[in-house]
Amino acid sequence: MKVIEYIAEVLPNGSLALPDDIRKELGSQTQVKVTLAVETPSMPDPQKGWQIFKNLGKDAVAGKLSNTSTKHDEYLYGTRK
């Protein structure tokens, strides 16, 4: 038995697209055995994301953002008149 492996995307209608090179390799075969291994996409670790976010300020250059709270309020509410 010959084994051909490839990663396929399930189409909205539930079918799997068969790449041309595999279709050619199958030739005139009318029956094949298909085995599916479903992979669940892994979710990113939220703790790792928070750690990256917390480390952003550690590498910041001091004094580059003057009046940050004032600038933030002006951004949200507009400049004072």
Secondary structure, DSSP 8 states (H G I E B T S, - for coil): ---------B-TTS-B---HHHHHHHTT-----------------HHHHHHHHHHHGGG--TTSSTTHHHHHHHHHH----
